[in-house]
Amino acid sequence: MTTSSQSAPASTSTQGTPPPRQVFVTTHWSVVLTAGRHDTIRARAALENLCQTYWPPLYAYVRRRGYSSEDAQDLTQAFFARLLERNAVAAVAPEKGRFRSFLLASLNHFLSDEWDKARAQKRGGGKVISFDLQSAETQMGVIPVENFTPEKAFEHRWAITLLEQVYQRLDAEYRAQGKGLLFDTLRATLAGASNAAPYVELAKPLGLSEGAVKVAVHRLRQRYRTLLRETIADTVSTPGEVEDELRYLFRTLTGG
C-alpha cells in the first residue's frame, strides 16, 4: 500500500495567498470517520483501499470459525459488498475507534445476521475485493492451531499483514532511489542481528566499509520504524492511539 501520513504541503500562490491545504489522505481510517457524512465519495474510497489491504485477517477469522475455503471467500466478499454499499460509510461513527476493531465487530454482526442470505446469493454479486486465495491459505498453515481462537487468528494475521505493508513500502522506496541491492543485502537485519550476517560480510557485495554498512543498517531500521508508525496511523482514528496499537502489535506477534 502506498500511503503517506502527511498531507500535501501548501504552496504560496502568485497573489500571496496559499491555496487550501489538502486535508485527507485517501488510505486513512481517520478519513472514513471524518468524511463519512459530508464527503462520502472520498470516505468510501478510503474504506475500500483499507479493505483491499486488510482482508486477510477477516478471511483467517472466518476460516478459523470452521468455514471451508470456498465459503470463507464467499462470506468475506459478501461482507465487503455490504460494508461498501452506498450509505454504509455515513453510518460509521467516530466512536468505532480502531479500524481492526470496527472490522471484526462488523464482520461478527454480518455473520450472525446475514449468513443464510449470503448462502442464498452465493457467487451472485461478483468480486468486491481482489483475493490472493493461495497466499491466504498458505498463511493459514502458519497460524498456530492449538488454543488459537478465531479472534487470535484475526489478530495474528492482522499484525502480519500490517508488517507486510511496511516491508513493501520500504522495499519500494529503496528501489525508487536505485538502492535495490542495498535493500536486498541488508533486509535480514530488520529482523535483528541474530538473523543477519556480520557487517563485514554484508559489506563485501556492496563494496562498502564495515562502518558504512553499520550506518546503512541504522538508517534502514530507522526508516522502517518511521514507516511502521505511519502505517499504524492509517488504521487508527487519532495520533494518540499509535503507540498503544504498536504495543498491541508486538504483543500479538510475541504471543503476549
Secondary structure, DSSP 8 states (H G I E B T S, - for coil): ----SS-------TTS---------TT-HHHHHHHTTT-HHHHHHHHHHHHHHSHHHHHHHHHHTT--HHHHHHHHHHHHHHHTSTTTGGG--GGG-SHHHHHHHHHHHHHHHHHHHHHHTTT-S--SS---HHHHHHHHTTS--TT--HHHHHHHHHHHHHHHHHHHHHHHHHHHTT-HHHHHHHGGGGG-GGGS--HHHHHHHHT--HHHHHHHHHHHHHHHHHHHHHHHHTTSSSGGGHHHHHHHHHHHHHT-
